Every structure is written in C-alpha cells, then in structure tokens.
Amino acid sequence: MKKIQGSKLVIIPLDQNNTCNYHSTNIYYKSNNVEYDFNFQLKEDSLLKKIFINKSEKIFMQAINNLYNNNNDCTLKLLRQINKEVDAKFLISILSSDMNEREKLIFEIINTNDPPGKYFHKFEITLKMDIDFSNNIIFSLYPDEIGINILYAEILYYNGYKDKAIQILEKSNLLSEKIICLYLVNLYYEKKEYKKAIQIIQNSKQNSNCAEPINTISLLFLGKLLRKLKIHHSAIDIFRNCKRYNKNRSTDLILEGRYQLGLTYELIGEEKLAIKEYEKILAVNYDYRDVNQRLKQATNNF
C-alpha cells in the first residue's frame, strides 16, 4: 500500500485489472513517539496522561488501532463513544452501514466551524478513502473541505437524493476547485444532463489551466458528452488529443483516449479507423477492456 504524497485530494488512474469498492477506506498509521502508543496502561495521575492525552484522544487512538487491524465493529463502537468529536464523526460516516447516520454526520461536519483533522494531524495519521468515479478512475478523499463535500454529495446521490447532491456542490464555495467541477460533471453525466456537464467543463477550462491527470480526464468526459449528443466529429478531435503522447499523461489515459476514439469511429461506420486504434491498444495492453472482442466485430463488419 503506497502513501499518497502532495495534495490531500488526488485522482488516481487505475490499471484495468484493479477494482474499486464503493467507500473502500485505507488508513496509514505511524507512531514515532511513545506517548502515542496505547498498547500500555496509563496511571490515572500519570504526567504523560495529563500533558499529552485526554479521554477522547485515547479512545480515538484505540479506534485507529482497531481500524488498522481491520476490526471495524470495535472501531465504530469506540468512535460512537466520542461522536461529538469531528474526526470521530468523519470516520463513522465512512465506516457505518447506516446511510441515515452517515448523511446526518456529514451534514453536521459541513455546518460546523471545527473542520476535521485535529487528531489526524496530532497523531500523524494519514487517512485516504477511495470512491469509484468512473470505470477506471477513483477519487482518493482526505478529511479536508473538498473531501467532506464530495463525500456528502456521494452519500446523498447513492441514497436517492440526486438533485440535492448536485445542489450541495453548486452552492458550495468550491466551484473554483477542478476536482469539485469534475465530480459535478460526473453527476450530471449520470443524470444524462449532458449540456450542463459540457458547460461546467468549458467554464472550468476558460478560468484556468488544468494540470494532469485532471486535464485529460476532463477532455475524455467532454468527448463522451459530445458523443452522447451525436456531435461525433468534435468528439473525435478531442479523443485524438487525448491519445497523444504527453510526458505528464499516463499510459492508461492515452489508451483510454484510443479506446474512446475507436468506439466513436465504430458509431459513424468507420470500422477501418476503429480497427487501427484497437490494434494499437493491443500492442501495448493485450487485455485492455473488451478491445479483442471489438476488434473482431469491427473486422467482421469491415
């Protein structure tokens, strides 16, 4: 398991063989100081306890140790003892199977003046939660403002409150954040509101330049949206851009650009061009998606 460095919220292109479960939580824990190690008993009047920890901190770290050992039931039991603490609320909202509890806690976190992170920073805990973004892209969420808002929207969306999920992001003060825009585009895409999704991408690109991989992912989305609206030749131009080599563009995203280009060629009856793209994909990754099957079908139709 590799620790993510840099930004607290990152997008990771997955290999085709990887899978991502909804709300798969990873905890990275390190203990450099003895006062953070709760595998020993503390005396009631110990100086260590008075200086370094209170009851809530101790319970929180016991919960982390249980979570680190994959004991989610004990983790939740401990966290619910300190459910007034914002970091405990955040962890419960991830681990709980009760969607109403999750929604309630995330709503409380968003509306508090005390953002998550106090215990995570103090005890040097790096928390990352992966949520499925599309077929081969995941969001890795951290307990910052962006992560909290996306998590809340995610819970609302998959609990049936799709319009409310979109409103939460649209009314937030985070629309200048490219990741928030990209997530909002995904929600509109799933709702089949393609024109609104296109407007968000275009407005986002006009406001500032996007770094990789967000730039390529945005282009792939734009191409798919145009294809949904049957604006095929514009979609083709975008997918051609996506498949071009760029030192900051991953091989997976380049292959995805070729794949989407091949699909679009098939839609407009250009099987010969589709075959060319599929063959180039197989030269790099022979098991990429359903390319073998599509190549046979395109060849038979050609």
Backbone hydrogen bonds in HBPLUS format (Angstrom, degrees):
<---DONOR---> <-ACCEPTOR-->    atom                        ^
c    i                          cat <-CA-CA->   ^        H-A-AA   ^      H-
h    n   atom  resd res      DA  || num        DHA   H-A  angle D-A-AA Bond
n    s   type  num  typ     dist DA aas  dist angle  dist       angle   num
A0140-SER N   A0010-VAL O   3.05 MM 130  5.52 160.8  2.09 174.7 176.1     1
A0012-ILE N   A0138-ILE O   3.31 MM 126  5.78 162.4  2.35 154.5 159.5     2
A0138-ILE N   A0012-ILE O   3.41 MM 126  5.78 163.2  2.44 145.1 149.7     3
A0014-LEU N   A0136-ASN O   2.90 MM 122  5.21 174.3  1.90 147.9 148.5     4
A0018-ASN N   A0015-ASP O   3.07 MM   3  5.42 155.9  2.13 110.2 117.7     5
A0024-SER N   A0130-ASP O   3.29 MM 106  5.47 142.1  2.44 158.4 157.6     6
A0130-ASP N   A0024-SER O   3.09 MM 106  5.47 167.9  2.11 155.9 152.0     7
A0026-ASN N   A0128-LYS O   2.91 MM 102  5.42 167.6  1.93 172.6 176.9     8
A0128-LYS N   A0026-ASN O   3.14 MM 102  5.42 174.8  2.15 167.3 165.7     9
A0028-TYR N   A0126-THR O   2.99 MM  98  5.19 160.5  2.03 159.4 162.9    10
A0126-THR N   A0028-TYR O   3.12 MM  98  5.19 154.5  2.19 150.1 154.8    11
A0036-TYR N   A0033-ASN O   3.02 MM   3  5.70 161.5  2.05 119.3 125.2    12
A0037-ASP N   A0034-VAL O   3.04 MM   3  5.26 165.6  2.06 112.6 116.3    13
A0046-SER N   A0043-LYS O   3.14 MM   3  5.08 165.9  2.16 111.8 111.4    14
A0050-LYS N   A0046-SER O   3.20 MM   4  6.52 159.1  2.25 148.1 153.7    15
A0051-ILE N   A0047-LEU O   2.95 MM   4  6.11 156.6  2.01 153.7 159.4    16
A0052-PHE N   A0048-LEU O   2.89 MM   4  5.75 165.8  1.91 151.8 156.4    17
A0053-ILE N   A0049-LYS O   3.26 MM   4  5.11 143.6  2.40 116.6 127.0    18
A0058-LYS N   A0054-ASN O   3.08 MM   4  6.33 161.7  2.11 155.2 160.3    19
A0059-ILE N   A0055-LYS O   3.00 MM   4  6.25 164.8  2.02 154.1 157.7    20
A0060-PHE N   A0056-SER O   2.86 MM   4  6.03 157.6  1.91 147.2 154.2    21
A0061-MET N   A0057-GLU O   2.96 MM   4  6.20 161.4  1.99 152.2 156.0    22
A0062-GLN N   A0058-LYS O   2.95 MM   4  6.20 148.2  2.05 146.0 155.4    23
A0063-ALA N   A0059-ILE O   2.90 MM   4  6.17 150.7  1.98 146.6 154.7    24
A0064-ILE N   A0060-PHE O   2.92 MM   4  6.29 151.5  2.00 145.9 154.1    25
A0065-ASN N   A0061-MET O   2.94 MM   4  6.15 159.6  1.98 145.2 150.2    26
A0066-ASN N   A0062-GLN O   3.03 MM   4  6.31 152.3  2.11 143.4 150.7    27
A0067-LEU N   A0063-ALA O   2.83 MM   4  6.10 154.5  1.89 149.5 157.4    28
A0068-TYR N   A0064-ILE O   2.76 MM   4  5.96 156.4  1.81 152.4 159.1    29
A0069-ASN N   A0065-ASN O   3.17 MM   4  6.37 133.8  2.40 132.7 143.8    30
A0069-ASN N   A0066-ASN O   3.12 MM   3  5.06 129.4  2.39  92.1 105.6    31
A0071-ASN N   A0066-ASN O   2.82 MM   5  5.11 166.0  1.84 151.4 148.7    32
A0070-ASN N   A0067-LEU O   2.93 MM   3  4.88 156.5  1.98 110.7 111.3    33
A0075-THR N   A0071-ASN O   3.10 MM   4  6.28 152.8  2.17 146.1 154.6    34
A0076-LEU N   A0072-ASN O   2.91 MM   4  6.13 164.8  1.93 154.6 156.3    35
A0077-LYS N   A0073-ASP O   3.06 MM   4  6.28 158.4  2.11 145.7 152.0    36
A0078-LEU N   A0074-CYS O   3.01 MM   4  6.20 160.1  2.05 149.8 153.9    37
A0079-LEU N   A0075-THR O   2.92 MM   4  6.14 166.2  1.94 155.0 159.4    38
A0080-ARG N   A0076-LEU O   2.94 MM   4  6.02 153.0  2.02 149.3 155.3    39
A0081-GLN N   A0078-LEU O   3.02 MM   3  5.35 146.6  2.14 105.0 115.3    40
A0082-ILE N   A0079-LEU O   3.02 MM   3  5.40 148.3  2.12 107.0 116.2    41
A0085-GLU N   A0082-ILE O   2.92 MM   3  5.81 166.6  1.94 130.1 134.0    42
A0088-ALA N   A0085-GLU O   3.10 MM   3  5.31 121.5  2.46 100.9 115.4    43
A0089-LYS N   A0085-GLU O   2.99 MM   4  6.35 154.5  2.05 151.8 159.8    44
A0090-PHE N   A0086-VAL O   3.03 MM   4  6.29 155.0  2.09 145.0 151.0    45
A0091-LEU N   A0087-ASP O   3.17 MM   4  6.43 162.2  2.20 145.3 148.8    46
A0092-ILE N   A0088-ALA O   2.93 MM   4  6.13 164.3  1.96 154.7 159.4    47
A0093-SER N   A0089-LYS O   2.89 MM   4  6.06 157.0  1.95 149.2 155.7    48
A0094-ILE N   A0091-LEU O   3.12 MM   3  5.21 138.2  2.30  98.1 109.8    49
A0095-LEU N   A0091-LEU O   2.98 MM   4  6.21 162.6  2.01 155.0 159.6    50
A0096-SER N   A0092-ILE O   2.82 MM   4  5.50 161.0  1.85 154.7 156.7    51
A0102-ARG N   A0098-ASP O   3.02 MM   4  6.34 159.6  2.06 153.7 159.9    52
A0103-GLU N   A0099-MET O   2.93 MM   4  6.11 165.5  1.95 148.9 152.6    53
A0104-LYS N   A0100-ASN O   3.00 MM   4  6.11 162.9  2.03 145.9 150.7    54
A0105-LEU N   A0101-GLU O   3.00 MM   4  6.17 164.3  2.03 152.5 156.1    55
A0106-ILE N   A0102-ARG O   3.01 MM   4  6.18 169.4  2.02 156.7 159.6    56
A0107-PHE N   A0103-GLU O   3.00 MM   4  6.10 158.7  2.05 147.7 153.9    57
A0108-GLU N   A0104-LYS O   3.05 MM   4  6.30 152.2  2.13 142.8 150.3    58
A0109-ILE N   A0105-LEU O   2.93 MM   4  6.25 151.3  2.01 148.1 156.2    59
A0110-ILE N   A0106-ILE O   2.96 MM   4  6.21 163.6  1.98 154.6 158.0    60
A0111-ASN N   A0107-PHE O   3.17 MM   4  6.31 147.1  2.28 142.4 150.8    61
A0112-THR N   A0109-ILE O   3.24 MM   3  5.28 166.8  2.26 108.5 109.7    62
A0121-HIS N   A0117-GLY O   2.85 MM   4  5.85 162.1  1.89 153.5 156.3    63
A0122-LYS N   A0118-LYS O   3.08 MM   4  6.21 165.3  2.10 144.2 148.9    64
A0123-PHE N   A0119-TYR O   2.99 MM   4  5.95 166.8  2.00 150.0 152.7    65
A0125-ILE N   A0120-PHE O   2.81 MM   5  4.74 162.2  1.84 144.5 149.2    66
A0124-GLU N   A0121-HIS O   3.24 MM   3  5.01 163.9  2.27 100.9 105.1    67
A0129-MET N   A0141-LEU O   2.85 MM  12  4.90 152.4  1.92 136.7 145.7    68
A0141-LEU N   A0129-MET O   2.59 MM  12  4.90 169.3  1.60 149.8 147.7    69
A0131-ILE N   A0139-PHE O   2.85 MM   8  5.27 150.6  1.94 144.8 154.6    70
A0139-PHE N   A0131-ILE O   2.93 MM   8  5.27 164.5  1.96 155.5 158.6    71
A0133-PHE N   A0137-ILE O   2.95 MM   4  5.40 151.5  2.03 150.0 149.6    72
A0134-SER N   A0137-ILE O   3.18 MM   3  5.25 153.3  2.26 142.0 140.3    73
A0144-ASP N   A0142-TYR O   2.69 MM   2  5.66 141.0  1.84 107.6  96.5    74
A0148-ILE N   A0144-ASP O   2.92 MM   4  6.09 163.1  1.95 159.9 164.5    75
A0149-ASN N   A0145-GLU O   3.14 MM   4  6.27 163.8  2.16 145.6 149.5    76
A0150-ILE N   A0146-ILE O   3.03 MM   4  6.27 162.1  2.07 155.0 159.9    77
A0151-LEU N   A0147-GLY O   2.89 MM   4  6.00 160.8  1.93 148.6 154.7    78
A0152-TYR N   A0148-ILE O   2.92 MM   4  6.11 158.0  1.97 148.6 154.5    79
A0153-ALA N   A0149-ASN O   2.98 MM   4  6.18 162.3  2.01 146.1 150.9    80
A0154-GLU N   A0150-ILE O   2.80 MM   4  5.98 155.5  1.86 150.1 157.6    81
A0155-ILE N   A0151-LEU O   2.94 MM   4  6.19 160.3  1.98 151.2 155.4    82
A0156-LEU N   A0152-TYR O   2.99 MM   4  6.23 167.2  2.00 153.0 156.5    83
A0157-TYR N   A0153-ALA O   2.83 MM   4  5.95 165.4  1.85 151.5 156.0    84
A0158-TYR N   A0154-GLU O   3.05 MM   4  6.21 172.6  2.06 153.4 154.8    85
A0159-ASN N   A0156-LEU O   3.12 MM   3  5.05 148.8  2.23  98.0 107.4    86
A0161-TYR N   A0156-LEU O   2.82 MM   5  5.03 145.7  1.94 159.0 149.5    87
A0160-GLY N   A0157-TYR O   3.15 MM   3  5.42 158.3  2.20 108.7 111.6    88
A0165-ALA N   A0161-TYR O   3.02 MM   4  6.20 150.3  2.11 146.7 154.9    89
A0166-ILE N   A0162-LYS O   3.18 MM   4  6.49 157.1  2.24 148.7 153.6    90
A0167-GLN N   A0163-ASP O   2.96 MM   4  6.23 157.1  2.01 147.2 154.0    91
A0168-ILE N   A0164-LYS O   2.97 MM   4  6.18 152.5  2.05 149.1 155.3    92
A0170-GLU N   A0166-ILE O   2.93 MM   4  6.15 162.5  1.96 154.4 160.2    93
A0171-LYS N   A0167-GLN O   2.90 MM   4  5.88 153.1  1.97 149.3 154.6    94
A0172-SER N   A0169-LEU O   3.29 MM   3  5.14 151.5  2.38  95.3 103.7    95
A0177-GLU N   A0174-LEU O   2.83 MM   3  5.43 160.0  1.87 118.9 125.8    96
A0181-CYS N   A0177-GLU O   3.12 MM   4  6.48 162.2  2.16 154.3 159.4    97
A0182-LEU N   A0178-LYS O   2.89 MM   4  6.11 157.1  1.95 146.9 153.4    98
A0183-TYR N   A0179-ILE O   2.93 MM   4  6.13 155.6  1.99 145.6 152.0    99
A0184-LEU N   A0180-ILE O   2.91 MM   4  6.14 156.1  1.97 149.3 156.2   100
A0185-VAL N   A0181-CYS O   2.85 MM   4  6.12 152.1  1.92 148.8 156.7   101
A0186-ASN N   A0182-LEU O   3.07 MM   4  6.35 151.4  2.15 142.5 149.5   102
A0187-LEU N   A0183-TYR O   3.08 MM   4  6.47 150.4  2.17 145.7 153.2   103
A0188-TYR N   A0184-LEU O   3.01 MM   4  6.34 161.3  2.05 153.1 157.5   104
A0189-TYR N   A0185-VAL O   2.84 MM   4  6.04 151.4  1.92 147.5 156.5   105
A0190-GLU N   A0186-ASN O   2.97 MM   4  6.22 158.3  2.02 148.6 153.2   106
A0191-LYS N   A0187-LEU O   3.04 MM   4  6.28 138.7  2.21 139.0 150.5   107
A0193-GLU N   A0188-TYR O   2.87 MM   5  5.10 158.5  1.92 155.5 153.1   108
A0192-LYS N   A0189-TYR O   3.01 MM   3  4.93 154.6  2.07 101.0 108.6   109
A0197-ALA N   A0193-GLU O   3.26 MM   4  6.54 157.3  2.31 147.7 154.4   110
A0198-ILE N   A0194-TYR O   2.96 MM   4  6.23 155.9  2.02 150.7 157.0   111
A0199-GLN N   A0195-LYS O   3.07 MM   4  6.34 156.1  2.13 146.2 152.1   112
A0200-ILE N   A0196-LYS O   3.15 MM   4  6.45 153.0  2.23 147.7 154.0   113
A0201-ILE N   A0197-ALA O   3.17 MM   4  6.49 162.8  2.20 152.0 155.7   114
A0202-GLN N   A0198-ILE O   2.96 MM   4  6.16 170.2  1.97 157.3 160.1   115
A0203-ASN N   A0199-GLN O   2.88 MM   4  5.96 160.4  1.92 147.5 153.2   116
A0204-SER N   A0200-ILE O   2.94 MM   4  6.00 155.9  2.00 145.3 152.4   117
A0205-LYS N   A0201-ILE O   3.00 MM   4  6.22 155.4  2.06 150.2 156.2   118
A0206-GLN N   A0202-GLN O   3.07 MM   4  6.24 144.7  2.20 141.4 150.7   119
A0207-ASN N   A0203-ASN O   3.13 MM   4  6.32 146.8  2.25 144.4 152.1   120
A0215-ASN N   A0211-ALA O   2.93 MM   4  5.64 150.3  2.02 132.9 140.7   121
A0217-ILE N   A0213-PRO O   3.01 MM   4  6.21 168.6  2.03 161.5 165.3   122
A0218-SER N   A0214-ILE O   2.85 MM   4  5.92 156.9  1.90 149.5 155.6   123
A0219-LEU N   A0215-ASN O   3.01 MM   4  6.30 154.7  2.07 145.2 152.3   124
A0220-LEU N   A0216-THR O   2.87 MM   4  6.13 159.0  1.91 152.5 158.0   125
A0221-PHE N   A0217-ILE O   3.00 MM   4  6.23 157.2  2.05 145.9 151.9   126
A0222-LEU N   A0218-SER O   2.88 MM   4  6.14 158.3  1.93 148.1 154.6   127
A0223-GLY N   A0219-LEU O   2.86 MM   4  6.12 160.5  1.90 153.7 158.4   128
A0224-LYS N   A0220-LEU O   3.02 MM   4  6.26 160.2  2.06 147.7 152.8   129
A0225-LEU N   A0221-PHE O   2.87 MM   4  6.10 158.2  1.92 153.3 159.6   130
A0226-LEU N   A0222-LEU O   2.96 MM   4  6.19 163.3  1.99 152.5 156.4   131
A0227-ARG N   A0223-GLY O   2.96 MM   4  6.16 151.0  2.05 143.9 152.5   132
A0228-LYS N   A0224-LYS O   2.91 MM   4  6.19 148.0  2.01 144.6 153.1   133
A0229-LEU N   A0225-LEU O   3.15 MM   4  6.49 140.3  2.31 140.7 151.1   134
A0229-LEU N   A0226-LEU O   3.13 MM   3  5.05 124.8  2.45  91.5 105.7   135
A0231-ILE N   A0226-LEU O   2.81 MM   5  5.12 165.4  1.83 155.7 150.5   136
A0230-LYS N   A0227-ARG O   2.90 MM   3  4.75 156.6  1.96 103.2 108.2   137
A0235-ALA N   A0231-ILE O   3.19 MM   4  6.42 154.8  2.26 147.1 154.7   138
A0236-ILE N   A0232-HIS O   2.85 MM   4  6.14 151.1  1.94 149.5 157.6   139
A0237-ASP N   A0233-HIS O   3.13 MM   4  6.39 156.0  2.19 141.2 146.3   140
A0238-ILE N   A0234-SER O   3.16 MM   4  6.47 154.9  2.23 146.2 152.3   141
A0239-PHE N   A0235-ALA O   2.95 MM   4  6.24 162.6  1.98 155.2 159.6   142
A0240-ARG N   A0236-ILE O   2.92 MM   4  6.09 151.2  2.00 150.4 158.2   143
A0241-ASN N   A0237-ASP O   3.20 MM   4  6.45 147.8  2.31 137.8 145.7   144
A0241-ASN N   A0238-ILE O   3.09 MM   3  5.09 118.6  2.49  94.3 109.1   145
A0242-CYS N   A0238-ILE O   3.03 MM   4  6.40 150.2  2.12 144.9 153.4   146
A0243-LYS N   A0239-PHE O   3.11 MM   4  6.35 141.1  2.27 144.6 152.9   147
A0244-ARG N   A0241-ASN O   3.26 MM   3  5.52 157.1  2.31 106.5 113.3   148
A0249-ARG N   A0246-ASN O   2.80 MM   3  4.99 160.9  1.83 114.8 121.4   149
A0254-ILE N   A0250-SER O   3.11 MM   4  6.45 152.5  2.19 147.3 155.4   150
A0255-LEU N   A0251-THR O   2.88 MM   4  6.13 160.9  1.92 155.5 160.4   151
A0256-GLU N   A0252-ASP O   2.94 MM   4  6.17 147.2  2.05 138.8 148.5   152
A0257-GLY N   A0253-LEU O   2.95 MM   4  6.19 147.6  2.06 140.6 148.7   153
A0258-ARG N   A0254-ILE O   3.07 MM   4  6.45 155.8  2.13 148.3 154.1   154
A0259-TYR N   A0255-LEU O   2.85 MM   4  6.08 158.7  1.89 149.1 155.7   155
A0260-GLN N   A0256-GLU O   2.92 MM   4  6.11 169.0  1.93 153.2 155.1   156
A0261-LEU N   A0257-GLY O   2.99 MM   4  6.10 149.1  2.09 141.4 150.6   157
A0262-GLY N   A0258-ARG O   2.83 MM   4  6.11 157.2  1.88 151.6 157.4   158
A0263-LEU N   A0259-TYR O   2.97 MM   4  6.32 158.4  2.02 152.0 157.6   159
A0264-THR N   A0260-GLN O   3.06 MM   4  6.24 155.2  2.12 141.9 148.3   160
A0265-TYR N   A0261-LEU O   2.93 MM   4  6.23 157.2  1.99 152.1 158.3   161
A0266-GLU N   A0262-GLY O   3.03 MM   4  6.30 157.6  2.08 149.7 155.4   162
A0267-LEU N   A0263-LEU O   3.09 MM   4  6.40 151.1  2.17 143.6 151.2   163
A0268-ILE N   A0264-THR O   3.25 MM   4  6.61 144.2  2.39 146.9 155.0   164
A0270-GLU N   A0265-TYR O   2.80 MM   5  4.89 152.7  1.87 155.4 147.6   165
A0269-GLY N   A0266-GLU O   3.05 MM   3  5.05 162.2  2.08 106.7 110.7   166
A0274-ALA N   A0270-GLU O   3.07 MM   4  6.37 154.8  2.13 149.8 157.8   167
A0275-ILE N   A0271-GLU O   2.81 MM   4  6.01 159.7  1.86 154.9 159.2   168
A0276-LYS N   A0272-LYS O   3.23 MM   4  6.47 153.2  2.30 140.6 147.0   169
A0277-GLU N   A0273-LEU O   3.22 MM   4  6.57 155.6  2.29 145.8 151.0   170
A0278-TYR N   A0274-ALA O   2.96 MM   4  6.24 165.2  1.98 157.3 161.5   171
A0279-GLU N   A0275-ILE O   2.92 MM   4  6.07 158.6  1.97 152.2 157.6   172
A0280-LYS N   A0276-LYS O   3.18 MM   4  6.39 152.3  2.26 141.1 148.1   173
A0281-ILE N   A0277-GLU O   3.03 MM   4  6.35 145.2  2.16 145.7 155.5   174
A0282-LEU N   A0278-TYR O   3.03 MM   4  6.33 162.3  2.07 151.4 155.1   175
A0283-ALA N   A0279-GLU O   3.12 MM   4  6.33 139.7  2.28 140.3 150.6   176
A0284-VAL N   A0281-ILE O   2.96 MM   3  5.43 148.6  2.06 110.4 119.8   177
A0285-ASN N   A0281-ILE O   2.81 MM   4  6.02 171.9  1.81 161.6 164.4   178
A0288-TYR N   A0285-ASN O   3.25 MM   3  5.48 158.0  2.30 117.8 116.2   179
A0291-VAL N   A0288-TYR O   3.08 MM   3  6.01 169.3  2.10 154.5 157.9   180
A0294-ARG N   A0290-ASP O   2.95 MM   4  6.23 160.8  1.99 154.6 160.9   181
A0295-LEU N   A0291-VAL O   2.76 MM   4  5.89 152.7  1.83 153.1 160.3   182
A0296-LYS N   A0292-ASN O   3.13 MM   4  6.39 159.0  2.17 147.1 151.6   183
A0297-GLN N   A0293-GLN O   3.02 MM   4  6.29 159.7  2.06 147.4 153.4   184
A0298-ALA N   A0294-ARG O   2.82 MM   4  5.97 162.7  1.85 150.1 154.8   185
A0299-THR N   A0295-LEU O   2.90 MM   4  5.99 154.0  1.97 144.2 151.7   186
A0300-ASN N   A0296-LYS O   2.96 MM   4  6.16 155.0  2.02 146.3 152.6   187
A0301-ASN N   A0297-GLN O   3.04 MM   4  6.23 145.5  2.17 142.4 151.8   188
A0302-PHE N   A0298-ALA O   2.97 MM   4  6.01 124.9  2.28 138.4 152.0   189
A0302-PHE N   A0299-THR O   3.31 MM   3  5.12 139.5  2.49  91.9 102.9   190
